[in-house]
């Protein structure tokens, strides 16, 4: 079963990475219904989780070229910054926030850390 899952992920990781990227764009720029449960700064955790998923997906997409991992990390961080700028420029219901960009960056850097730990074990 585990071999089947690894094979499925290996063959589709690029598509998964694109889907995660597209989902982040949509969730960042579309107007979403507000939640009735209010936890202070919970959105920062959401940002970190989303960008962790983005970073880890793209890192595993190109894991056979480890020299590209820092370029991938920089691109993911820039992606997060661009999304924050677009939120403030393209929408009236969203605001770009530098703290969100920091949370995005933390998620990507955590993905790099996990990726490095995983790749050292191999």
Buried (B, 14 or more C-beta within 10 A) or exposed (E): EEEEEEEEEEEEBEEBBEEBBEEBBEEBBEEEEEEEEEEEEEBBEBBBEBBBBBBBBBBBBBBEEEEBBEEBBEBBBEBBBBBBEBBEEEBEEBEBBEEBBBBBBBBBBBBBEBBEEEEEEE
